Amino acid sequence: MKEVNEVQVVDRGSFIQFLSLLHKDYLQNSAQWENRNLDSFSRSNGSLYRGYSRIL
């Protein structure tokens, strides 16, 4: 099975695979995660995506 950073999200199936791997990684390595709850994770990702949208 692939690692989270190896998945290219190009369709619904690959997005589901990505989320599954992300969940597995969280369960195995949550102490290493910077954003350990949904609130901080979603805020952090929102900021990241807003920054990318300015570039594109």
N, C-alpha and C positions, 0 to 999 in steps of 0.2 A: 504494500500500500504506500502511496505517496505521502510526503510530508506537506505541511500547510504551505510552505514557501515554494513548492513545486507545482501547485495547481494553477492553471490558467483559467480564469472564470470567463467563459465565452457563451454559456447558455445556462438554462435552468438546472440541468443535471450537474454541471461542473460547479455551480453555485452551491447546490446541496452538498456535494462532495466536500467543498471548501468549508462549509459550516460544520460538517461532521468532523473533519480533521481539526478544525479550530477548537471544537468542544473537547475532543480527545486530548489535544495538547494542553488545554486548560486543566483538565482533570489530572494529567500527569505532571504538569509543570507550573501550577498556579502560583507558587512562591516566586517564580521568576518573572511573572507578568507585572508590568508597570500599572496597568489598569485592571484591577481585580474585581470590579463590579460593573454591571451594565451601564450605570449612569456615567461613570468616568470613561468607560470604553467608548460609549456612543458620542460623548462630548469630544473626546480626543479624535475619533475618526471623522466626526463632522468638521472639525477644524482642518484636518488634513485634506478632506475632499474639497472644502471651500477654497483652500490654497491652490489645489490642482486646477480647479475650474477657472481661476484667474489666469493661469498659465496657458490653458488650452483655449 
